[in-house]
Amino acid sequence: DLLEECVVKVRSSGKADVATALEVILDKCWADAAHYRKHQRAKDAKSESA
């Protein structure tokens, strides 16, 4: 994953605090995306049964 490579590069360059901040942001983005997909699936299922 491209973003993970960036985090690894930043961390190996000695900027661990920046890498940690990036990971926190990424985790939130992934959580938001998963949450959105779950809602989309539920919405799709409802429209199919209707």
C-alpha positions, -999 to 999 in steps of 0.1 A, spaced: 0 0 0 14 34 -11 4 52 21 19 25 43 52 29 24 51 66 32 46 59 69 75 34 68 98 59 50 89 87 74 95 65 104 128 52 91 139 88 86 136 93 123 103 113 123 84 87 144 59 113 157 50 123 121 46 86 112 23 81 142 2 111 133 -1 97 97 -12 63 111 -38 78 133 -52 97 103 -51 66 81 -69 45 108 -97 71 109 -100 72 71 -102 34 70 -128 33 98 -149 60 80 -146 41 47 -157 8 63 -186 25 81 -197 41 48 -195 8 29 -215 -10 56 -243 16 52 -242 14 14 -246 -24 16 -276 -20 39 -291 6 16 -286 -17 -14 -301 -46 3 -332 -26 13 -337 -13 -23 -334 -48 -37 -360 -63 -13 -384 -33 -19 
